[in-house]
């Protein structure tokens, strides 16, 4: 199975630097819509058969152009949402952002017992994200390609752990809006990261250099 794990398009919170992780979440900016519209052209030759998204609005809006292009429905799945910021929700000050990133870095280093202030532990996050991805694998038992639109921090942490990246490489991972990780899974084995696209898949011209995108920046950059 090949998994195209895409981050959603830009939201106002990605511009302002707010830790926006709760339901239903922000919609896309004008740039975010353009970023989403670029995805079908990039994945046109990849034989994607199904499109999934988290239950947050921004993920569904990002997934829709690809699903429309393929003539399929966006299938929403619980468990693919962003890592909850807990007590830090909607904060944008440096101390809060650093605290959020430090917790992510601890998880990437294997300390899954570390808890986000007022939020989940690493173990709780990994368990729910694993369950969501495992359910997709069960739905597609034969070799196929599936696109999943999820969130910056969630994708970076899960990929780092699922693919067994070295901690120093994991904390360097950056993922702009509509950036993408491509992972392969053989029957009976784990995931292998085969491609990492840190910039928007539609090209670097779709990057907003002025945005303060705290959930897409690498943990190393923030802390």
C-alpha positions, -999 to +999 in steps of 0.1 A: +000+000+000+012+035-008+000+063+015+001+099+003-002+119+036-009+155+028-011+185+050-042+208+046-040+241+028-033+274+046-058+288+072-059+322+089-045+306+120-014+294+100-009+330+090-012+345+125+007+317+143-022+305+165-023+269+178-056+261+163-063+224+169-099+221+181-131+213+162-143+224+137-113+246+130-107+274+105-115+274+068-089+280+041-075+313+031-075+323-006-040+309-009-051+277+009-078+272-018-052+276-046-029+252-028-057+226-026-066+231-062-030+222-072-030+188-056-050+169-084-024+178-110+005+167-089-011+133-080-027+127-115-003+099-124-001+083-090-032+060-093-048+072-061-080+052-056-095+068-024-093+101-006-096+105+032-096+136+055-098+144+091-130+157+105-116+192+107-130+216+081-097+226+066-087+190+058-121+183+041-118+215+020-083+206+009-093+170+000-123+180-021-105+191-053-087+158-055-118+138-048-138+157-074-110+151-099-110+114-092-148+111-091-149+098-056-162+111-022-140+125+005-142+100+033-139+115+068-122+096+095-119+102+133-084+100+145-066+119+117-071+153+134-043+176+146-025+170+179-046+189+205-029+219+220-049+215+253-044+245+275-024+262+248-053+262+223-054+294+201-023+308+218+004+324+196+029+337+221+064+324+220+063+305+253+032+286+243+045+277+208+078+265+223+059+244+249+039+228+221+069+221+200+090+208+229+063+182+236+063+171+200+101+168+201+099+147+232+076+123+215+099+121+184+127+111+208+106+083+222+092+099+254+055+091+247+046+096+284+052+134+280+018+152+281+008+183+262-003+209+289-040+200+294-038+177+264-029+142+253+002+122+259+023+109+231+010+074+236-026+087+234-019+105+201+000+076+186-027+051+195-055+071+179-035+080+148-023+044+144-059+032+147-071+055+120-043+045+096-047+008+104-084+010+095-075+024+061-051-005+056-079-029+064-102-012+039-076-015+012-060-050+018-046-052-017-018-030-030-033+004-038-026+042-034-046+062-009-045+100-002-051+112+033-054+149+042-043+156+078-023+181+098+012+194+102+022+184+137+003+151+135+019+141+102+054+150+114+052+131+146+034+100+133+057+097+102+088+100+124+077+072+147+060+050+122+089+051+098+115+048+125+134+080+117+164+090+138+153+116+164+176+143+150+161+138+116+126+138+129+129+171+148+142+187+115+111+177+096+092+208+082+059+206+064+043+236+047+006+237+039-001+210+013+034+195+019+034+157+017+049+125+030+048+094+009+050+061+027+050+025+015+039-006+035+045-042+025+022-069+038+032-078+073+058-051+076+059-015+088+060+018+070+089+032+049+091+069+042+099+071+004+094+108-002+091+139+018+079+171+002+084+199+027+070+227+004+035+229-011+032+201-037+021+227-062+054+244-060+073+268-039+054+297-055+025+287-033+045+293-001+036+323+021+069+335+034+051+360+057+030+334+075+039+323+111+031+287+105+038+272+140+024+236+134+044+232+101+078+245+113+102+219+125+105+213+163+141+222+160+133+256+145+108+265+173+126+253+204 
